């Protein structure tokens, strides 16, 4: 089951995945990235594992506390960002049995390097599904266009690695804000 928040209640099934949207949540301190609703507690009642996709928000802290009290496994893949939560004042790291990071960079900046309860699982891409030769690709679309990157231009995003990997016949379009003038200059040189 996937439980999330949205403007209105919704229940859908995709294959074997149940998707439940808790509608009209309260936004903690008005923060849109920090929704909470008491109905979340009902969703957590009969699960074996709780997996939170953000550590530093009230919903995750409440879910982790409840899971610990009920002796359920609790894990977290912190994808950055957050909102007001007790984790601003005390560490909530150990409320989670395991932290699943998408990169070594993520694990390091979280202060989890070398911690046995923090693992790097990487981002994961289904190479068959997203391959132009998979048969699922639209034959009307050409694969000879530029490579596109959209995101923040920061060293840990690997845009420099992308540019170094290109052959001389492949163009690249890089789109996004650059908080680092030095890194942006490096990208321009590449």
RADAPE-V289594 format. One record per residue. N is the residue number from 1. RES is the residue in one letter. PSI is psi in whole degrees, 0 to 359 (none if undefined). Layout:
# RADAPE-V289594
n,res,psi
N,RES,PSI
N,RES,PSI
This chain:
# RADAPE-V289594
n,res,psi
1,X,141
2,X,123
3,X,131
4,X,184
5,X,151
6,X,186
7,X,325
8,X,159
9,X,144
10,X,139
11,X,126
12,X,160
13,X,126
14,X,105
15,X,239
16,X,7
17,X,121
18,X,130
19,X,123
20,X,124
21,X,125
22,X,113
23,X,154
24,X,55
25,X,167
26,X,134
27,X,111
28,X,124
29,X,28
30,X,8
31,X,116
32,X,335
33,X,12
34,X,62
35,X,152
36,X,146
37,X,141
38,X,335
39,X,342
40,X,324
41,X,321
42,X,321
43,X,332
44,X,353
45,X,314
46,X,29
47,X,157
48,X,323
49,X,138
50,X,125
51,X,112
52,X,138
53,X,23
54,X,128
55,X,315
56,X,56
57,X,157
58,X,318
59,X,318
60,X,319
61,X,317
62,X,316
63,X,318
64,X,316
65,X,314
66,X,317
67,X,317
68,X,317
69,X,325
70,X,5
71,X,36
72,X,150
73,X,137
74,X,127
75,X,166
76,X,136
77,X,91
78,X,115
79,X,19
80,X,164
81,X,202
82,X,197
83,X,193
84,X,134
85,X,162
86,X,341
87,X,349
88,X,343
89,X,326
90,X,148
91,X,132
92,X,10
93,X,315
94,X,2
95,X,337
96,X,135
97,X,325
98,X,144
99,X,125
100,X,106
101,X,148
102,X,356
103,X,161
104,X,325
105,X,313
106,X,314
107,X,320
108,X,312
109,X,340
110,X,354
111,X,21
112,X,4
113,X,130
114,X,358
115,X,130
116,X,343
117,X,10
118,X,123
119,X,150
120,X,120
121,X,354
122,X,176
123,X,322
124,X,126
125,X,134
126,X,98
127,X,330
128,X,311
129,X,323
130,X,24
131,X,137
132,X,339
133,X,9
134,X,350
135,X,344
136,X,346
137,X,148
138,X,117
139,X,341
140,X,345
141,X,139
142,X,144
143,X,15
144,X,17
145,X,182
146,X,160
147,X,137
148,X,130
149,X,129
150,X,120
151,X,180
152,X,137
153,X,87
154,X,149
155,X,322
156,X,350
157,X,342
158,X,22
159,X,325
160,X,322
161,X,319
162,X,312
163,X,322
164,X,332
165,X,344
166,X,143
167,X,175
168,X,349
169,X,357
170,X,124
171,X,160
172,X,141
173,X,123
174,X,121
175,X,128
176,X,165
177,X,151
178,X,99
179,X,345
180,X,109
181,X,325
182,X,314
183,X,321
184,X,318
185,X,321
186,X,318
187,X,319
188,X,320
189,X,319
190,X,none
